[in-house]
């Protein structure tokens, strides 16, 4: 619940700052070039990314860290990155 709240706050702040580049996503693909795997196994968002799934979407801001169990709009972001990005 806390991670969801954080994502909502970051999404709202991103909207307040104005338009940013976005990449549309579905749950089976990940924009790997927008993420960097960190030495501790987490993933860092390198540039703003819009994640879309079904009828929902969320904007991830540059600098965010995605760790195990991070979910947004019904997608396990950490699992998707682990599965699709090397």
N, C-alpha and C positions, 0 to 999 in steps of 0.2 A: 504494500500500500504506500509506503514511504517513497519507493522508487517511482511509482506511478505519479504521485504528487509532485515529485521533483521534475519528472518529464513534462507534466502539465505546466509547471511554473516556467521551465525553460522554453517551452513552446510559446507561451504567452509573451515572454520577454523577447523572443525572436521576432514575433509579429510586431511588437512595439518598436523594434529597432529598424524596421523596414524590410523590403524584399531581399532575399538571399537566394543563392543558387540552390536548386533542389534536384534530387534524383528520385523518381517514382520507383517504388519497390513492390514486390509481392513476397509472400512468405518463402518462396523457393529460391530466391536470388538475393544476393547481397552485393552492394556496390563496393567491392573490396578496395578500390583505390581511395575511398573516402575514410578508410580505417587503417590503423597501425597496431599490430600486435605488440604488446609491451612485454618486457622480460618476465613480469610476474604472471603472465598468461591472460591478463585482461586486454581489452581493445580500447584504443583511444580514437575518438572521432576527429578527423583531420580537417574537415570542412562541413558546412551544414548539409544535412541529408534529410530528405522527407521520406518517411517510411509509410507506405500505404498497404492496407490489408482489408479486404471486404469493403465496407463503407466508411472506414475510419482511417485517419492518418495522424502522424505526429512528426514534428520537426526536431531532429537532434542537432544540437549546437556543437561547433568545434570546441574541443577541449574536454568534452564529456568522456567519462570512462565507463565502459560496459563490462560487467563481470558476470560470473555464473548466476543464473536465475533472473537476469534483467529481461523483463517483458515489456512490450508496448504494443498496443492495438492488437492484442491476441497473438503476437509473434514473440518467441523466445529469441531475442536478438543475439545473445551470446552463442546459443546453439547454432543459429544460422551462420554466424561469422566463423565459428569453429568448423562447421561442415563445408562451407563454400569458399573460404579464403585461406590461403597458405602463407 
